[in-house]
């Protein structure tokens, strides 16, 4: 695909089918214009897919982009440029969803930035619960280790 031409999502689904368009820091598609509710489908699970748009263009108000089949550690949505606020001003948290979960985190790198899903609260609380359980279960071992260390 032409990485210099504007890329318009005007409804429907852009299915990557498990392939990448660009790489981190290398533009694969032109500037993104979102003019109607659209879907970006990364496709095949288990594949490491990357999409890097040339930048952020016009975003029609009240339209949303749904990112489907996105695996948090494997799939990446990048945009060229260093103006992160252009994206965050154009796309509200409710305008972007990953696998049906709304919200995103924007992370700035050198000359590009990544839009990534925000973990759902249940995932965060589940991880904290596991850490607390392991700490409670190992409290005697920690106490013994602490006493041995302090006795030296």
For each residue, the residues with C-beta under 8 A, 3 or more apart:
1: 5 7 21 28 29
2: 5 30
3: 22 27 28 29 30 54
4: 30 54
5: 1 2 30
6: 30 31 33 57
7: 1 29 30 31 32 33 53 54
8: 33 34 35
9: 12 14 32 33 34 35 36 38 40 65
10: 35 36 38
11: 35 36 37 38
12: 9 38 39
13: 38 39 40 41 68
14: 9 38 39 40 41
15: 41 43
16: 19 20 21 40 41 42 43 49 51
17: 43 44
18: 42 43 44 47 49
19: 16 43 49
20: 16 23 28 48 49 50 51
21: 1 16 28 29 50 51 52
22: 3 26 27 28 29 50 51 52 53 78
23: 20 26 28 50 52
24: 50 52 76 78 109 112 114
25: 52 78 109 110 111 112
26: 22 23 52
27: 3 22 30 52 53 54 80
28: 1 3 20 21 22 23 50 51 52 53
29: 1 3 7 21 22 32 51 52 53 54
30: 2 3 4 5 6 7 27 53 54
31: 6 7 53 54 55 56 57
32: 7 9 29 53 54 55 56 57 79
33: 6 7 8 9 57 58 59
34: 8 9 38 58 59 60 63 65
35: 8 9 10 11 58 60 63
36: 9 10 11 60 63
37: 11 63 64 65 66
38: 9 10 11 12 13 14 34 63 64 65 66
39: 12 13 14 65 66 67 68
40: 9 13 14 16 51 65 66 67 68 77
41: 13 14 15 16 67 68 69
42: 16 18 47 49 51 67 68 69 70 71 75
43: 15 16 17 18 19 47 49 69
44: 17 18 47 49 69
45: 69 71
46: 71 74
47: 18 42 43 44 74
48: 20 74 75
49: 16 18 19 20 42 43 44 74 75 76
50: 20 21 22 23 24 28 75 76 78
51: 16 20 21 22 28 29 40 42 76 77 78
52: 21 22 23 24 25 26 27 28 29 78 79 80 112
53: 7 22 27 28 29 30 31 32 56 78 79 80
54: 3 4 7 27 29 30 31 32 79 80
55: 31 32 79 80 81 86
56: 31 32 53 59 79 81 86 87 90 91
57: 6 31 32 33
58: 33 34 35 90
59: 33 34 56 63 90 91 95
60: 34 35 36 63
61:
62:
63: 34 35 36 37 38 59 60 95
64: 37 38 94 95 96 97
65: 9 34 37 38 39 40 91 95 96 97
66: 37 38 39 40 97 100
67: 39 40 41 42 70 77 96 97 98 99 117
68: 13 39 40 41 42 99
69: 41 42 43 44 45 75 99
70: 42 67 75 77 98 99 117
71: 42 45 46 74 75
72: 75 98 116 117 119
73:
74: 46 47 48 49 71
75: 42 48 49 50 69 70 71 72
76: 24 49 50 51 114 116
77: 40 51 67 70 114 115 116
78: 22 24 25 50 51 52 53 112 113 114 115
79: 32 52 53 54 55 56 87 112 113 114 115
80: 27 52 53 54 55 111 112
81: 55 56 86 111 112 113
82: 108 110 111 112 113
83: 86 87
84: 87 88 106 108 113
85: 88 89
86: 55 56 81 83 89 90
87: 56 79 83 84 90 91 106 113 115
88: 84 85 91 106
89: 85 86
90: 56 58 59 86 87
91: 56 59 65 87 88 95 96 104
92: 95
93: 96 102 103 104
94: 64 102 103
95: 59 63 64 65 91 92
96: 64 65 67 91 93 102 103 104 115
97: 64 65 66 67 100 101 102 103
98: 67 70 72 101 104 116 117
99: 67 68 69 70 117
100: 66 97
101: 97 98 117 118 120
102: 93 94 96 97
103: 93 94 96 97 117 118
104: 91 93 96 98 115 116 117 118
105: 115 116 117 118
106: 84 87 88 113 114 115 116
107: 113 114 116
108: 82 84 113
109: 24 25 112 113 114
110: 25 82
111: 25 80 81 82
112: 24 25 52 78 79 80 81 82 109
113: 78 79 81 82 84 87 106 107 108 109
114: 24 76 77 78 79 106 107 109
115: 77 78 79 87 96 104 105 106
116: 72 76 77 98 104 105 106 107
117: 67 70 72 98 99 101 103 104 105
118: 101 103 104 105
119: 72 123 124
120: 101 123 124
121: 124 125
122: 125 126
123: 119 120 126 127
124: 119 120 121 127 128
125: 121 122 128 129
126: 122 123 129 130
127: 123 124 130 131
128: 124 125 131 132
129: 125 126 132 133
130: 126 127 133 134
131: 127 128 134 135
132: 128 129 135 136
133: 129 130 136 137
134: 130 131 137 138
135: 131 132 138 139 142
136: 132 133 139
137: 133 134
138: 134 135 141 142
139: 135 136 142 143
140: 143 144
141: 138 144 145
142: 135 138 139 145 146
143: 139 140 146 147
144: 140 141 147 148
145: 141 142 148 149
146: 142 143 149 150
147: 143 144 150 151
148: 144 145 151 152
149: 145 146 152
150: 146 147
151: 147 148
152: 148 149
